């Protein structure tokens, strides 16, 4: 009986762990035609900057006046 419970619980735990690792990416379109892909949703600051994490995991900022639009990247 214990084996019949352990296998489904292990599978459920694995699926839960894997689904929690996915993050939504966003495309930041700039006024000069560039497209920047961010890992996770960019955050606006009171100083007029848009902060984001780039593909290398580094935190970056861009002036909000240089941003044309931000859109979610479909997976």
PyMOL Python script that loads the backbone (N, CA, C, O; Angstrom):
from pymol import cmd

cmd.read_pdbstr("""\
ATOM      1  N   UNK A   1       0.826  -1.194   0.000  1.00  0.00           N
ATOM      2  CA  UNK A   1       0.000   0.000   0.000  1.00  0.00           C
ATOM      3  C   UNK A   1       0.871   1.260   0.000  1.00  0.00           C
ATOM      4  O   UNK A   1       0.510   2.261  -0.619  1.00  0.00           O
ATOM      5  N   UNK A   2       1.996   1.218   0.677  1.00  0.00           N
ATOM      6  CA  UNK A   2       2.842   2.406   0.740  1.00  0.00           C
ATOM      7  C   UNK A   2       3.425   2.750  -0.629  1.00  0.00           C
ATOM      8  O   UNK A   2       3.554   3.926  -0.968  1.00  0.00           O
ATOM      9  N   UNK A   3       3.778   1.738  -1.415  1.00  0.00           N
ATOM     10  CA  UNK A   3       4.327   1.998  -2.738  1.00  0.00           C
ATOM     11  C   UNK A   3       3.283   2.657  -3.634  1.00  0.00           C
ATOM     12  O   UNK A   3       3.632   3.490  -4.470  1.00  0.00           O
ATOM     13  N   UNK A   4       2.037   2.308  -3.477  1.00  0.00           N
ATOM     14  CA  UNK A   4       1.001   2.895  -4.317  1.00  0.00           C
ATOM     15  C   UNK A   4       0.775   4.368  -3.971  1.00  0.00           C
ATOM     16  O   UNK A   4       0.270   5.121  -4.804  1.00  0.00           O
ATOM     17  N   UNK A   5       1.133   4.783  -2.782  1.00  0.00           N
ATOM     18  CA  UNK A   5       1.015   6.192  -2.408  1.00  0.00           C
ATOM     19  C   UNK A   5       2.291   6.978  -2.716  1.00  0.00           C
ATOM     20  O   UNK A   5       2.217   8.154  -3.072  1.00  0.00           O
ATOM     21  N   UNK A   6       3.426   6.362  -2.587  1.00  0.00           N
ATOM     22  CA  UNK A   6       4.701   7.060  -2.756  1.00  0.00           C
ATOM     23  C   UNK A   6       4.919   7.474  -4.209  1.00  0.00           C
ATOM     24  O   UNK A   6       5.359   8.595  -4.463  1.00  0.00           O
ATOM     25  N   UNK A   7       4.624   6.606  -5.156  1.00  0.00           N
ATOM     26  CA  UNK A   7       4.867   6.916  -6.567  1.00  0.00           C
ATOM     27  C   UNK A   7       4.015   8.098  -7.042  1.00  0.00           C
ATOM     28  O   UNK A   7       4.560   9.020  -7.649  1.00  0.00           O
ATOM     29  N   UNK A   8       2.704   8.108  -6.790  1.00  0.00           N
ATOM     30  CA  UNK A   8       1.923   9.283  -7.219  1.00  0.00           C
ATOM     31  C   UNK A   8       2.331  10.569  -6.493  1.00  0.00           C
ATOM     32  O   UNK A   8       2.314  11.643  -7.094  1.00  0.00           O
ATOM     33  N   UNK A   9       2.692  10.476  -5.226  1.00  0.00           N
ATOM     34  CA  UNK A   9       3.121  11.672  -4.503  1.00  0.00           C
ATOM     35  C   UNK A   9       4.440  12.203  -5.047  1.00  0.00           C
ATOM     36  O   UNK A   9       4.623  13.417  -5.145  1.00  0.00           O
ATOM     37  N   UNK A  10       5.356  11.316  -5.401  1.00  0.00           N
ATOM     38  CA  UNK A  10       6.625  11.737  -5.988  1.00  0.00           C
ATOM     39  C   UNK A  10       6.390  12.396  -7.347  1.00  0.00           C
ATOM     40  O   UNK A  10       7.032  13.398  -7.664  1.00  0.00           O
ATOM     41  N   UNK A  11       5.488  11.852  -8.145  1.00  0.00           N
ATOM     42  CA  UNK A  11       5.173  12.435  -9.448  1.00  0.00           C
ATOM     43  C   UNK A  11       4.531  13.813  -9.278  1.00  0.00           C
ATOM     44  O   UNK A  11       4.855  14.740 -10.020  1.00  0.00           O
ATOM     45  N   UNK A  12       3.641  13.952  -8.324  1.00  0.00           N
ATOM     46  CA  UNK A  12       2.995  15.234  -8.058  1.00  0.00           C
ATOM     47  C   UNK A  12       4.009  16.273  -7.594  1.00  0.00           C
ATOM     48  O   UNK A  12       3.948  17.431  -8.008  1.00  0.00           O
ATOM     49  N   UNK A  13       4.924  15.869  -6.750  1.00  0.00           N
ATOM     50  CA  UNK A  13       5.973  16.768  -6.273  1.00  0.00           C
ATOM     51  C   UNK A  13       6.875  17.212  -7.424  1.00  0.00           C
ATOM     52  O   UNK A  13       7.245  18.384  -7.495  1.00  0.00           O
ATOM     53  N   UNK A  14       7.230  16.307  -8.316  1.00  0.00           N
ATOM     54  CA  UNK A  14       8.080  16.638  -9.459  1.00  0.00           C
ATOM     55  C   UNK A  14       7.383  17.618 -10.394  1.00  0.00           C
ATOM     56  O   UNK A  14       8.002  18.579 -10.849  1.00  0.00           O
ATOM     57  N   UNK A  15       6.119  17.392 -10.686  1.00  0.00           N
ATOM     58  CA  UNK A  15       5.366  18.289 -11.566  1.00  0.00           C
ATOM     59  C   UNK A  15       5.226  19.670 -10.933  1.00  0.00           C
ATOM     60  O   UNK A  15       5.352  20.683 -11.621  1.00  0.00           O
ATOM     61  N   UNK A  16       4.970  19.716  -9.649  1.00  0.00           N
ATOM     62  CA  UNK A  16       4.835  20.988  -8.943  1.00  0.00           C
ATOM     63  C   UNK A  16       6.149  21.758  -8.967  1.00  0.00           C
ATOM     64  O   UNK A  16       6.150  22.969  -9.192  1.00  0.00           O
ATOM     65  N   UNK A  17       7.249  21.084  -8.740  1.00  0.00           N
ATOM     66  CA  UNK A  17       8.560  21.741  -8.740  1.00  0.00           C
ATOM     67  C   UNK A  17       8.907  22.275 -10.127  1.00  0.00           C
ATOM     68  O   UNK A  17       9.430  23.383 -10.249  1.00  0.00           O
ATOM     69  N   UNK A  18       8.626  21.510 -11.160  1.00  0.00           N
ATOM     70  CA  UNK A  18       8.945  21.943 -12.518  1.00  0.00           C
ATOM     71  C   UNK A  18       8.060  23.089 -12.986  1.00  0.00           C
ATOM     72  O   UNK A  18       8.536  23.982 -13.687  1.00  0.00           O
ATOM     73  N   UNK A  19       6.805  23.084 -12.620  1.00  0.00           N
ATOM     74  CA  UNK A  19       5.907  24.148 -13.061  1.00  0.00           C
ATOM     75  C   UNK A  19       6.192  25.455 -12.334  1.00  0.00           C
ATOM     76  O   UNK A  19       5.886  26.523 -12.863  1.00  0.00           O
ATOM     77  N   UNK A  20       6.760  25.402 -11.158  1.00  0.00           N
ATOM     78  CA  UNK A  20       7.104  26.615 -10.428  1.00  0.00           C
ATOM     79  C   UNK A  20       8.338  27.290 -10.971  1.00  0.00           C
ATOM     80  O   UNK A  20       8.599  28.439 -10.615  1.00  0.00           O
ATOM     81  N   UNK A  21       9.109  26.635 -11.814  1.00  0.00           N
ATOM     82  CA  UNK A  21      10.349  27.192 -12.344  1.00  0.00           C
ATOM     83  C   UNK A  21      10.132  28.051 -13.581  1.00  0.00           C
ATOM     84  O   UNK A  21      11.048  28.757 -14.003  1.00  0.00           O
ATOM     85  N   UNK A  22       8.966  28.009 -14.159  1.00  0.00           N
ATOM     86  CA  UNK A  22       8.739  28.787 -15.367  1.00  0.00           C
ATOM     87  C   UNK A  22       8.431  30.231 -15.005  1.00  0.00           C
ATOM     88  O   UNK A  22       7.690  30.509 -14.062  1.00  0.00           O
ATOM     89  N   UNK A  23       9.014  31.141 -15.771  1.00  0.00           N
ATOM     90  CA  UNK A  23       8.772  32.567 -15.592  1.00  0.00           C
ATOM     91  C   UNK A  23       8.343  33.137 -16.922  1.00  0.00           C
ATOM     92  O   UNK A  23       8.740  32.656 -17.984  1.00  0.00           O
ATOM     93  N   UNK A  24       7.540  34.151 -16.850  1.00  0.00           N
ATOM     94  CA  UNK A  24       7.098  34.813 -18.059  1.00  0.00           C
ATOM     95  C   UNK A  24       8.150  35.819 -18.503  1.00  0.00           C
ATOM     96  O   UNK A  24       8.716  36.541 -17.682  1.00  0.00           O
ATOM     97  N   UNK A  25       8.405  35.860 -19.784  1.00  0.00           N
ATOM     98  CA  UNK A  25       9.326  36.840 -20.349  1.00  0.00           C
ATOM     99  C   UNK A  25       8.528  37.978 -20.968  1.00  0.00           C
ATOM    100  O   UNK A  25       7.390  37.797 -21.403  1.00  0.00           O
ATOM    101  N   UNK A  26       9.145  39.149 -20.999  1.00  0.00           N
ATOM    102  CA  UNK A  26       8.508  40.325 -21.572  1.00  0.00           C
ATOM    103  C   UNK A  26       9.432  40.944 -22.610  1.00  0.00           C
ATOM    104  O   UNK A  26      10.653  40.915 -22.461  1.00  0.00           O
ATOM    105  N   UNK A  27       8.847  41.502 -23.655  1.00  0.00           N
ATOM    106  CA  UNK A  27       9.594  42.214 -24.685  1.00  0.00           C
ATOM    107  C   UNK A  27       9.430  43.708 -24.435  1.00  0.00           C
ATOM    108  O   UNK A  27       8.313  44.217 -24.349  1.00  0.00           O
ATOM    109  N   UNK A  28      10.553  44.395 -24.321  1.00  0.00           N
ATOM    110  CA  UNK A  28      10.542  45.840 -24.138  1.00  0.00           C
ATOM    111  C   UNK A  28      10.934  46.446 -25.487  1.00  0.00           C
ATOM    112  O   UNK A  28      12.070  46.289 -25.936  1.00  0.00           O
ATOM    113  N   UNK A  29       9.998  47.133 -26.125  1.00  0.00           N
ATOM    114  CA  UNK A  29      10.230  47.747 -27.426  1.00  0.00           C
ATOM    115  C   UNK A  29      10.617  49.205 -27.194  1.00  0.00           C
ATOM    116  O   UNK A  29       9.877  49.954 -26.557  1.00  0.00           O
ATOM    117  N   UNK A  30      11.773  49.603 -27.711  1.00  0.00           N
ATOM    118  CA  UNK A  30      12.266  50.961 -27.499  1.00  0.00           C
ATOM    119  C   UNK A  30      11.919  51.860 -28.676  1.00  0.00           C
ATOM    120  O   UNK A  30      11.557  51.390 -29.754  1.00  0.00           O
ATOM    121  N   UNK A  31      12.037  53.159 -28.445  1.00  0.00           N
ATOM    122  CA  UNK A  31      11.703  54.136 -29.484  1.00  0.00           C
ATOM    123  C   UNK A  31      12.709  54.118 -30.634  1.00  0.00           C
ATOM    124  O   UNK A  31      12.394  54.585 -31.729  1.00  0.00           O
ATOM    125  N   UNK A  32      13.920  53.583 -30.405  1.00  0.00           N
ATOM    126  CA  UNK A  32      14.911  53.516 -31.481  1.00  0.00           C
ATOM    127  C   UNK A  32      14.905  52.175 -32.213  1.00  0.00           C
ATOM    128  O   UNK A  32      15.815  51.890 -32.991  1.00  0.00           O
ATOM    129  N   UNK A  33      13.879  51.348 -31.967  1.00  0.00           N
ATOM    130  CA  UNK A  33      13.697  50.115 -32.724  1.00  0.00           C
ATOM    131  C   UNK A  33      14.271  48.857 -32.105  1.00  0.00           C
ATOM    132  O   UNK A  33      14.122  47.775 -32.671  1.00  0.00           O
ATOM    133  N   UNK A  34      14.922  48.969 -30.959  1.00  0.00           N
ATOM    134  CA  UNK A  34      15.466  47.773 -30.304  1.00  0.00           C
ATOM    135  C   UNK A  34      14.359  47.019 -29.588  1.00  0.00           C
ATOM    136  O   UNK A  34      13.340  47.600 -29.214  1.00  0.00           O
ATOM    137  N   UNK A  35      14.565  45.728 -29.400  1.00  0.00           N
ATOM    138  CA  UNK A  35      13.682  44.903 -28.585  1.00  0.00           C
ATOM    139  C   UNK A  35      14.539  44.203 -27.547  1.00  0.00           C
ATOM    140  O   UNK A  35      15.480  43.484 -27.883  1.00  0.00           O
ATOM    141  N   UNK A  36      14.207  44.419 -26.290  1.00  0.00           N
ATOM    142  CA  UNK A  36      14.940  43.834 -25.170  1.00  0.00           C
ATOM    143  C   UNK A  36      14.035  42.796 -24.529  1.00  0.00           C
ATOM    144  O   UNK A  36      12.879  43.088 -24.225  1.00  0.00           O
ATOM    145  N   UNK A  37      14.543  41.591 -24.321  1.00  0.00           N
ATOM    146  CA  UNK A  37      13.769  40.536 -23.663  1.00  0.00           C
ATOM    147  C   UNK A  37      14.162  40.506 -22.194  1.00  0.00           C
ATOM    148  O   UNK A  37      15.340  40.389 -21.856  1.00  0.00           O
ATOM    149  N   UNK A  38      13.165  40.613 -21.330  1.00  0.00           N
ATOM    150  CA  UNK A  38      13.423  40.581 -19.889  1.00  0.00           C
ATOM    151  C   UNK A  38      12.941  39.264 -19.304  1.00  0.00           C
ATOM    152  O   UNK A  38      11.986  38.663 -19.795  1.00  0.00           O
ATOM    153  N   UNK A  39      13.610  38.829 -18.255  1.00  0.00           N
ATOM    154  CA  UNK A  39      13.224  37.632 -17.520  1.00  0.00           C
ATOM    155  C   UNK A  39      12.344  38.082 -16.367  1.00  0.00           C
ATOM    156  O   UNK A  39      12.846  38.581 -15.360  1.00  0.00           O
ATOM    157  N   UNK A  40      11.042  37.913 -16.504  1.00  0.00           N
ATOM    158  CA  UNK A  40      10.105  38.401 -15.504  1.00  0.00           C
ATOM    159  C   UNK A  40       9.601  39.782 -15.893  1.00  0.00           C
ATOM    160  O   UNK A  40      10.105  40.399 -16.831  1.00  0.00           O
ATOM    161  N   UNK A  41       8.606  40.255 -15.167  1.00  0.00           N
ATOM    162  CA  UNK A  41       7.968  41.524 -15.493  1.00  0.00           C
ATOM    163  C   UNK A  41       8.847  42.704 -15.069  1.00  0.00           C
ATOM    164  O   UNK A  41       9.324  42.747 -13.935  1.00  0.00           O
ATOM    165  N   UNK A  42       9.062  43.664 -15.981  1.00  0.00           N
ATOM    166  CA  UNK A  42       9.829  44.855 -15.625  1.00  0.00           C
ATOM    167  C   UNK A  42       9.091  45.681 -14.573  1.00  0.00           C
ATOM    168  O   UNK A  42       7.861  45.677 -14.513  1.00  0.00           O
ATOM    169  N   UNK A  43       9.858  46.384 -13.749  1.00  0.00           N
ATOM    170  CA  UNK A  43       9.268  47.181 -12.669  1.00  0.00           C
ATOM    171  C   UNK A  43       9.601  48.655 -12.873  1.00  0.00           C
ATOM    172  O   UNK A  43      10.746  49.017 -13.144  1.00  0.00           O
ATOM    173  N   UNK A  44       8.575  49.500 -12.737  1.00  0.00           N
ATOM    174  CA  UNK A  44       8.762  50.942 -12.870  1.00  0.00           C
ATOM    175  C   UNK A  44       9.223  51.529 -11.549  1.00  0.00           C
ATOM    176  O   UNK A  44       8.790  51.093 -10.482  1.00  0.00           O
ATOM    177  N   UNK A  45      10.110  52.528 -11.623  1.00  0.00           N
ATOM    178  CA  UNK A  45      10.556  53.218 -10.417  1.00  0.00           C
ATOM    179  C   UNK A  45      10.043  54.652 -10.443  1.00  0.00           C
ATOM    180  O   UNK A  45       9.631  55.159 -11.487  1.00  0.00           O
ATOM    181  N   UNK A  46      10.073  55.297  -9.282  1.00  0.00           N
ATOM    182  CA  UNK A  46       9.631  56.683  -9.186  1.00  0.00           C
ATOM    183  C   UNK A  46      10.591  57.629  -9.907  1.00  0.00           C
ATOM    184  O   UNK A  46      10.215  58.759 -10.220  1.00  0.00           O
ATOM    185  N   UNK A  47      11.808  57.195 -10.173  1.00  0.00           N
ATOM    186  CA  UNK A  47      12.820  58.030 -10.818  1.00  0.00           C
ATOM    187  C   UNK A  47      12.668  58.067 -12.341  1.00  0.00           C
ATOM    188  O   UNK A  47      13.492  58.673 -13.026  1.00  0.00           O
ATOM    189  N   UNK A  48      11.631  57.430 -12.874  1.00  0.00           N
ATOM    190  CA  UNK A  48      11.412  57.441 -14.318  1.00  0.00           C
ATOM    191  C   UNK A  48      12.171  56.362 -15.065  1.00  0.00           C
ATOM    192  O   UNK A  48      12.405  56.478 -16.268  1.00  0.00           O
ATOM    193  N   UNK A  49      12.557  55.308 -14.349  1.00  0.00           N
ATOM    194  CA  UNK A  49      13.297  54.209 -14.962  1.00  0.00           C
ATOM    195  C   UNK A  49      12.468  52.935 -14.951  1.00  0.00           C
ATOM    196  O   UNK A  49      11.587  52.757 -14.110  1.00  0.00           O
ATOM    197  N   UNK A  50      12.763  52.054 -15.895  1.00  0.00           N
ATOM    198  CA  UNK A  50      12.131  50.741 -15.963  1.00  0.00           C
ATOM    199  C   UNK A  50      13.227  49.715 -15.697  1.00  0.00           C
ATOM    200  O   UNK A  50      14.167  49.584 -16.480  1.00  0.00           O
ATOM    201  N   UNK A  51      13.101  48.992 -14.590  1.00  0.00           N
ATOM    202  CA  UNK A  51      14.098  48.000 -14.225  1.00  0.00           C
ATOM    203  C   UNK A  51      13.684  46.619 -14.685  1.00  0.00           C
ATOM    204  O   UNK A  51      12.511  46.252 -14.611  1.00  0.00           O
ATOM    205  N   UNK A  52      14.660  45.852 -15.162  1.00  0.00           N
ATOM    206  CA  UNK A  52      14.388  44.499 -15.648  1.00  0.00           C
ATOM    207  C   UNK A  52      15.618  43.638 -15.456  1.00  0.00           C
ATOM    208  O   UNK A  52      16.715  44.147 -15.227  1.00  0.00           O
ATOM    209  N   UNK A  53      15.431  42.324 -15.551  1.00  0.00           N
ATOM    210  CA  UNK A  53      16.532  41.369 -15.500  1.00  0.00           C
ATOM    211  C   UNK A  53      16.731  40.833 -16.913  1.00  0.00           C
ATOM    212  O   UNK A  53      15.794  40.322 -17.526  1.00  0.00           O
ATOM    213  N   UNK A  54      17.959  40.949 -17.429  1.00  0.00           N
ATOM    214  CA  UNK A  54      18.213  40.514 -18.799  1.00  0.00           C
ATOM    215  C   UNK A  54      18.425  38.999 -18.870  1.00  0.00           C
ATOM    216  O   UNK A  54      18.334  38.300 -17.861  1.00  0.00           O
ATOM    217  N   UNK A  55      18.707  38.513 -20.064  1.00  0.00           N
ATOM    218  CA  UNK A  55      18.840  37.070 -20.293  1.00  0.00           C
ATOM    219  C   UNK A  55      20.010  36.458 -19.539  1.00  0.00           C
ATOM    220  O   UNK A  55      20.012  35.255 -19.278  1.00  0.00           O
ATOM    221  N   UNK A  56      21.009  37.266 -19.184  1.00  0.00           N
ATOM    222  CA  UNK A  56      22.162  36.767 -18.422  1.00  0.00           C
ATOM    223  C   UNK A  56      21.938  36.796 -16.917  1.00  0.00           C
ATOM    224  O   UNK A  56      22.803  36.371 -16.151  1.00  0.00           O
ATOM    225  N   UNK A  57      20.780  37.296 -16.489  1.00  0.00           N
ATOM    226  CA  UNK A  57      20.482  37.378 -15.067  1.00  0.00           C
ATOM    227  C   UNK A  57      20.964  38.667 -14.428  1.00  0.00           C
ATOM    228  O   UNK A  57      20.899  38.813 -13.207  1.00  0.00           O
ATOM    229  N   UNK A  58      21.449  39.607 -15.235  1.00  0.00           N
ATOM    230  CA  UNK A  58      21.919  40.896 -14.721  1.00  0.00           C
ATOM    231  C   UNK A  58      20.766  41.888 -14.660  1.00  0.00           C
ATOM    232  O   UNK A  58      19.916  41.926 -15.550  1.00  0.00           O
ATOM    233  N   UNK A  59      20.746  42.691 -13.595  1.00  0.00           N
ATOM    234  CA  UNK A  59      19.712  43.717 -13.468  1.00  0.00           C
ATOM    235  C   UNK A  59      20.118  44.930 -14.290  1.00  0.00           C
ATOM    236  O   UNK A  59      21.252  45.403 -14.208  1.00  0.00           O
ATOM    237  N   UNK A  60      19.174  45.426 -15.083  1.00  0.00           N
ATOM    238  CA  UNK A  60      19.391  46.564 -15.962  1.00  0.00           C
ATOM    239  C   UNK A  60      18.278  47.582 -15.754  1.00  0.00           C
ATOM    240  O   UNK A  60      17.231  47.266 -15.188  1.00  0.00           O
ATOM    241  N   UNK A  61      18.514  48.810 -16.218  1.00  0.00           N
ATOM    242  CA  UNK A  61      17.495  49.852 -16.178  1.00  0.00           C
ATOM    243  C   UNK A  61      17.518  50.613 -17.495  1.00  0.00           C
ATOM    244  O   UNK A  61      18.560  50.755 -18.134  1.00  0.00           O
ATOM    245  N   UNK A  62      16.346  51.098 -17.882  1.00  0.00           N
ATOM    246  CA  UNK A  62      16.220  51.918 -19.073  1.00  0.00           C
ATOM    247  C   UNK A  62      15.264  53.060 -18.745  1.00  0.00           C
ATOM    248  O   UNK A  62      14.311  52.886 -17.985  1.00  0.00           O
ATOM    249  N   UNK A  63      15.521  54.211 -19.316  1.00  0.00           N
ATOM    250  CA  UNK A  63      14.667  55.360 -19.102  1.00  0.00           C
ATOM    251  C   UNK A  63      13.293  55.082 -19.715  1.00  0.00           C
ATOM    252  O   UNK A  63      13.207  54.623 -20.855  1.00  0.00           O
ATOM    253  N   UNK A  64      12.220  55.356 -18.972  1.00  0.00           N
ATOM    254  CA  UNK A  64      10.866  55.070 -19.467  1.00  0.00           C
ATOM    255  C   UNK A  64      10.525  55.886 -20.712  1.00  0.00           C
ATOM    256  O   UNK A  64       9.670  55.479 -21.499  1.00  0.00           O
ATOM    257  N   UNK A  65      11.177  57.022 -20.900  1.00  0.00           N
ATOM    258  CA  UNK A  65      10.903  57.826 -22.100  1.00  0.00           C
ATOM    259  C   UNK A  65      11.450  57.152 -23.355  1.00  0.00           C
ATOM    260  O   UNK A  65      11.047  57.509 -24.463  1.00  0.00           O
ATOM    261  N   UNK A  66      12.344  56.200 -23.211  1.00  0.00           N
ATOM    262  CA  UNK A  66      12.898  55.460 -24.345  1.00  0.00           C
ATOM    263  C   UNK A  66      12.088  54.204 -24.672  1.00  0.00           C
ATOM    264  O   UNK A  66      12.385  53.520 -25.651  1.00  0.00           O
ATOM    265  N   UNK A  67      11.074  53.896 -23.870  1.00  0.00           N
ATOM    266  CA  UNK A  67      10.284  52.680 -24.046  1.00  0.00           C
ATOM    267  C   UNK A  67       8.986  53.014 -24.782  1.00  0.00           C
ATOM    268  O   UNK A  67       8.205  53.866 -24.359  1.00  0.00           O
ATOM    269  N   UNK A  68       8.789  52.314 -25.889  1.00  0.00           N
ATOM    270  CA  UNK A  68       7.562  52.498 -26.666  1.00  0.00           C
ATOM    271  C   UNK A  68       6.421  51.657 -26.085  1.00  0.00           C
ATOM    272  O   UNK A  68       5.317  52.152 -25.859  1.00  0.00           O
ATOM    273  N   UNK A  69       6.719  50.361 -25.846  1.00  0.00           N
ATOM    274  CA  UNK A  69       5.706  49.491 -25.223  1.00  0.00           C
ATOM    275  C   UNK A  69       6.381  48.275 -24.631  1.00  0.00           C
ATOM    276  O   UNK A  69       7.502  47.922 -24.996  1.00  0.00           O
ATOM    277  N   UNK A  70       5.672  47.636 -23.703  1.00  0.00           N
ATOM    278  CA  UNK A  70       6.127  46.393 -23.061  1.00  0.00           C
ATOM    279  C   UNK A  70       5.032  45.362 -23.300  1.00  0.00           C
ATOM    280  O   UNK A  70       3.860  45.610 -23.016  1.00  0.00           O
ATOM    281  N   UNK A  71       5.420  44.208 -23.821  1.00  0.00           N
ATOM    282  CA  UNK A  71       4.435  43.165 -24.083  1.00  0.00           C
ATOM    283  C   UNK A  71       4.942  41.816 -23.588  1.00  0.00           C
ATOM    284  O   UNK A  71       6.145  41.555 -23.574  1.00  0.00           O
ATOM    285  N   UNK A  72       4.005  40.966 -23.184  1.00  0.00           N
ATOM    286  CA  UNK A  72       4.341  39.633 -22.721  1.00  0.00           C
ATOM    287  C   UNK A  72       4.693  38.755 -23.923  1.00  0.00           C
ATOM    288  O   UNK A  72       4.030  38.798 -24.959  1.00  0.00           O
ATOM    289  N   UNK A  73       5.749  37.963 -23.760  1.00  0.00           N
ATOM    290  CA  UNK A  73       6.179  37.048 -24.817  1.00  0.00           C
ATOM    291  C   UNK A  73       5.412  35.746 -24.648  1.00  0.00           C
ATOM    292  O   UNK A  73       5.536  35.101 -23.607  1.00  0.00           O
ATOM    293  N   UNK A  74       4.622  35.337 -25.640  1.00  0.00           N
ATOM    294  CA  UNK A  74       3.886  34.066 -25.522  1.00  0.00           C
ATOM    295  C   UNK A  74       4.818  32.882 -25.575  1.00  0.00           C
ATOM    296  O   UNK A  74       5.802  32.888 -26.315  1.00  0.00           O
ATOM    297  N   UNK A  75       4.509  31.852 -24.782  1.00  0.00           N
ATOM    298  CA  UNK A  75       5.340  30.628 -24.759  1.00  0.00           C
ATOM    299  C   UNK A  75       4.708  29.571 -25.591  1.00  0.00           C
ATOM    300  O   UNK A  75       5.246  28.470 -25.703  1.00  0.00           O
TER     301      UNK A  75
END
""", "prot")
cmd.dss("prot")
cmd.show_as("cartoon", "prot")
cmd.util.cbc("prot")
cmd.orient("prot")
